[in-house]
């Protein structure tokens, strides 16, 4: 039985006179000489939907940079299968509107190129302009030619279609001319999309939709993975649907399920003769929503969920990832406070809030344009943990409630520590074995429930930074309830 004592910590906590319940100590064991997976800038990515004009505004560039974003997915999710890049329009059976700010060339010159991020494109497989048949592979091939041969954008990753594995006659508010058909999809990719796109630029990589973790994998994946031609697979991960998120599951079993999904995906790829195909996690969040986006998407739990998904995909050597989404509007949550923790009466997938006025504008709900939501705060901390060219190292935690990750960083180390307990603060002992130095200059950054709870009063607080001075192993780090902590160590001497 754990003994918990409520303490007022004046020195060990980053919060002055902060009161909370202290749990038994946790030991974080770091084996610095055990190198694991490489880190890449493309592991910190977001989708930039063409449905939101703010996705094309330059004012968001500094925010994307602070969040460490190294990959941008265009033109978004479901609307990709209706989008016609040459005319910046959607198919006639759609109710979508394409704002001029997110037209392809405009967006590339305002966001894509200035961000210095890699760009990943999803081409239209779903519908031609009048919605009488599938998307035209020539349209996709022309896009490759224009982007890379005419404009010299150098876009490497191109996915054919978005979530084509859902067996639904109606998708994203439109009637599909092409019902669910894995054999037809595999044939179209193998015989048309893949060769025609590659003919325009042989250096690109063409990807396909993989259902595992988000759709009917049993009937889709064996057919598509075996018969299509592709260089990578495009995965999504939403463990919940229709705003039914469980805080407990999203911080425990749903993270474990994601790890299992990546392992299962690699097994399926190997069995289909494509063991070398890359994995692109091009959409993820805790809940895929329903008729509205729930308040759980702008909660502290969502921040923790996203931080752990990114940490786990890096550990599993997934080279490409894009959270859903970078900039988003807000929608009313008719049942705030139900099931999932949170103070808001609205939801949004964005790292950052879109502006304007009207029923979907975030300022309508008390979140000014550009507000950094908790998921955005998680990415700001991930940016302090992930450094391209470095690699993860072996780290373990003695307490399941604390998930610990570590990596090399600039001759020293960085650690990402996630306390998944809502009420308990943990005093962690960091034991660093086989490190490069005897002592280190240490910095700590924390974003947690305490900061998020300020949003109850309309204050969207950021992470707290404190210098820890010079430390030797072992050293202590306090982990507040429901928090993400990044510790950076630089060798002294």
N, C-alpha and C positions, 0 to 999 in steps of 0.2 A: 504494500500500500504506500503510495507516494504522500509524503508530508508536504503540504503547501502552506506557506506562511505569507500573509500580506505585509509587505514591507514598504517603507518610504526610503528609496535609494537616492542618496545625494551625490554619490561619487561614481558608482558603477553604472548608473543609468545615464543615457544621453538626455533624459528629461529631468530637469531640475525638480526635486521633491515629487517625483512621479510615484504614485501609489498603484500597486498591482500585486497579483499573487505570484510568488516565486515558487517554481517547481524544483524538483531534484536537479542537480547539475547534469549537463550533457557533455560528453567528450567528443570532440571533432578530431579525428585522427587523419593526418595528411602525410602521404608518402610521396614526397616531392620528386623522387627519382623514378617514379612509375608513370611514364608518359602514356597518354591515351589518345583521344581524338584531336584532330586539328581544328582550329577556329578560323572562320571565314566571315568577311563582311556581309556576305549574302545570307547569313543565318539570322540577321536582324533585318527583317523586311516587313512591308505592309502593302495591302492593296490600296489603290487610289481610284475610287469609283468615278466614272464619268457622269453618274447621276447627280453628283454634288458639285456645284461650280467651285466651291472653295477648295476642292482637290487640285484646282489649277491656279490658285493664287499664290504669288511669291512670298507673301507674308508668313506662310507655313514652312518655308525653307529652313529658317533657324531652328524651328521646333523639331523638324525631321532630323536635322544635324545633331541636336542635343540628345535625341533618342537613339542616335547611332545608326540610323536607317541606311542600309547598304544595298537594298533591293526594293524596287517598286514594281508592283503588278498592275497592269493596265489591260483592258478598260474596266475591270471589276469582276463581279461574279456572274450571276444569272443573265445580266444584260449583255454579256459578251456574245451570247448566242443569238442576239438580235441586232448587234451593232455593225454598222457599215462605215468603215473608217474613211473612205474617200469623201463621203458626203457629210460625215458627222451626223448621221441620222439612225433611227431605229426602224426595224421592220414595221410594216403597216398594221400588223395585228397587235402591236404593243402600245401601251399607254405611256411609255417612257419618253422623256425629252432630253436631248443632248445639249447642254449649255455650250456656248462658244468657247468658254474658258478651258474646257477639257477636250476640245478637238485635238486630234493627234499631234499635228505639228505645233500648234499653240502650246499644248501641254508639254511636249518635249523641250521646247525652248524656254518655257517658264519654270518647269519643275524637273523634268527628266534629266536634261543635261546639267543644269546648275547644281543639282543635288549630288552629282558625281556617283550616283547609285547605279547598279546594274538594273536593267529593265527586263521584265518578263511579260510577254504578251499572250493573251488568250484569244484565238481566232474564232470566228463565227462558224460553227458547225450546224447550228440550229435552224435558221430560217433565211431564205432569200428576202428581197425587198418586199414582195407582195405576199409572202408567207404561203407559197404554193409548193415549195419543196425545201430540202435541206439547204444549209449554207453552201455557197459555191467555193470549191477548192481553188479556183482561179483567183477569187477575191483574196484568199489567204496568201497565195503565191505572189500576187501583185503587191501585197503589203510587205512581204519580205524583201522583194526587189526594191521597192520605193524606200523603205527604211534603211536598208544596209548598202544598197548600190547607189541610189540617187542621193540620199541625205547623209550617208555614212554614219548612221547612229550606232552601228555595231551591236544590235540587239541579238543576243545569243539564244535565249530560251523562248520557245513558242509552243503553247499547248493547244491542241485541237479540241475545242468545245469545253463547256463547263458543266460538270455534274451530269453527264449524259446517262449515267447509270440509274437515275431515278425513274421507275416505271410509272410515270404519271402522264395522263393525256393533257393536262394543263400545267404549265410551268411558268412561275414568275408573272402571272397575270396575262398570259397569252396562250392561245391554242396552238399546240405544236403540230406542224405538218409531218413530223418524223417521230412516231411513237418509239418507246423504248425498244431497242434492237441491238444487242451487243454484236451480233454477227455483221449487221449492216455497218455499224460503226467501225469495227475492225477492218472490214473490206474497204470502206471509203478511205480510211487513214492509210492502209497499206498500198492501195492502188492509185490513189489520187493525191490526198493531202501531203503525205510524206514525200513522195518523189517530186511532186510539183514544187513544193516549198524548198526542198533541198537543191533543186535545179537552179533556183535563183541565188542561193548562197549555201554552198556545201559545208560551210563552217558552223551553221546554226545547229541547235539541238531541238528536235521535235518531240513533244511529250503527249501522253494520252491520259485520259481520266481513269483512275483506279478507284474502285468502290470501297475497298476495305476501310472500315472505321466510320463510314458515312453513308453507305448505300447497300444494295443487295449484292454483296461480294460473291456469294456462292454461285449465282447465275451469270454475273457479269465478268468477273476477273478471269476465270479459266479460259473463256472464249476470247476475250480481248487481249489478254497478255500473251496468248499463244499465237494469235493470227495477225495482230497489227504489227506495223513497223514503228519503232520508237527508240529514242535515246534516253528518255527519263519518264517517270510516272508522276502524275499530279494527284496528290492525296489531300483530303480535307479531314478535319477532326472537330466535331461538335458532339460531345458526349450526351447533351440534353437537347430536347426539342419542346417548343411551345411554352417556354418560360417555366419549366419544371425543374430548375436547377436545385440541387441539394448542396449546401455549403460544405458539408462533411464529405460527401462523395467527390466533389470537385477538387478537394484538397488531398484526397487519399486515393481511393480506388480508381478514379477517372485518370489520374496521373499514371498509375500503374498500368491501366488499360492502354494508354497511349504507348508506353514503352513496349508492351506486348504487340501492339499493332505494327510497330516498325519492324520488330523481329519477324512477325508473320508476313509482312509485305516482302521482306527479303527472301523468305522461303518460297513464296509464290513466284517471285521473279526468277529465282534459281530453277524452280521446277518447270518454268516456261522457256528456259534457255536464255534468259536475260539477266543473269546474275550481276552484270556490270552496269545495268541501268541505274541512273541516279534517282533519288527520291526528292521531290519538291513538295513540301507541306505548304500549299498555296493559300489555304484558308484554315483558321482555327480560332475558336473561342469556346467558352464554357457552354453556350446555348445558341442554337441556330434560330431561335425565335419562332414566331408563329404569325398571328395577325398584327402583332406589335413587338417592339423590342423592350424587354423588361428591365426593371431597375437593377437587376443583378449584374447587368453588363457595365454599370458604372460604380461598382462596389469595390471594397478592399479585397474581397475574396477573388474577384475577377483579376485584380492585379497579381495576387499570389499565383493563381492558376496560370496566367500567361507567363509569368517569370519561370515557373517550374517546367512548363511545356518547352520553352526555349532552351532552358538548361539541359533538359533531358534529350532534346533532339540534337544538341551539340554533342553531348556525351555519346549518343548513338551514331555519330558521324553522318547526320543528314545534312547535306551541303546547302540546301536552299529552303527558305521559309518566309512566309508572308502572313502576318496577322490580318484579321478582317476587322476593321479597315483603318486607314490613316486618318482621314477627316470625314466626319459623318454628321448628319442631321440628328434630331432628337424626336422621339415619339412618346406620347403619353402612355403611362403604365396604369391601367384601370384598377390594378390591385396591388399598389405598392406595399412593401413590408410583408407580403405573404411568402412563406417558405424561406426565401433568401434574405440575408441581412442587408440592410441599406436604408438610407434616408431619403432617397429621391422618389419623385412621382413620375419619372420618365426614364427612358433607356436610350442608349446609343452605342454602336459598335466602335466609335472612333477613339483613337488615341487623343484626338483633339476635336473640339466642338466647332461645328460650322455656325455661321451667323445668319444675317438677314432678319426678316420678320415673317410671321405666319405660323401655322400650326406645327411645322416641322423644324422651325428655327430654334436652336438651343437657347438663345437669349429669352425666348418665350417662357422657358422653364427655369430661368435664373442662372444659366450657365453662359456667360458672355462669350462672344466669338473668340476662338483661340484657346479657350479653357483647356487645360491639360487634365484629362480624366485619369482615374487610378491606373488604367492600363497603360496610359502614356507615362505615368510615373514609374511603372515597372520597367518600361523600356529605357527610361533615363538611367535607371540603375543597371540594367543589363548592359548599357553602353559603357559603364565603368568596369564591367566584368569581362566583356568580350573584346578581344584584341586580335584582329586578323594576323595570321602568321604564327600565333602562339598555339599552345595545345593544353588540353585538360590534363589534370593529374588525379591520381587516386585519392579519394576522400571518402571517409565513412563517418556516420553519426551513431552514437550509442542510444539515441532516443528516436523512435519512428516519427514523432511529431516535428522533429527538426530535420529538414532535408538540406544536405550540404553538398556544395560543388566547388571545385577549385581549378585553377589554371595558372600557367606561367604568364608573366606580364612584365615586359621591359626589364628583364634581369631579375625580377622579383616574382611576386605572386599576387593573385586576386582570388577572393573567395565570395561565393554567393550563398547566403544562409537564409532559409525560409522557415519561419516558425508558423506552423499550421494550427497552433492552439489559439482559440479565441480568448482565453482568460489567463493562461499561464505565461509568465516570463521565464526564460531559461538563461542561466548563467553558464555559458559554454566555455570549456577549457580547450583551447586550440593547441594541439600537439603536432608540431611540425618536425617530421623525420627527414633527415638527409637533405636539409635545405642548403642554399648556396651561401648563407652567412650565419653568424652567431646572433646578430641582432638586426632589427629592421625598424625603419620609420613607418608608422602605421597610420592610416586614415580610415575612417568609418563613415558610411552613408546609410541612413535608415529611412524607410518609408513604411508606415504601418497603420494599424487601426486608429491610433491616436491622431495621426495627421488626417486620415480620411474622415474621421468623425467631425472635423471642423466644417465639412461640407454641409452638415445639418443646418449651419448658419450662413450658408452661401460662400464659405471660404474654402477654396480648393488648394490646400497646402501642398508644398513639395517636400522632398526628402530633407532630412536634417543631417548636417555634416559636422563631424567633430574629429580633431586630431587626437590620436591616442599616444602621441609621443614615440619614444623608442621602446620596443618590446623585445623580449627573448622568449623562446619556447620553454614551457607552455605559457600562454597568455590568455586572459579572460575577455570575453565579449558578451555583453548582455543582449539578449534577443527578446524584444517586447512582444506582446501578444499580436498575432496575425500580422507579421511583419516580414519585409525583405531587407536584409542587411548585406552590404558589400564592404569587405575589408580589403584594402590594398596595402601590400608590404613592399617596401623598397629597401634593399640592403644598405646597411650603414658601414662605412669604412671600406 
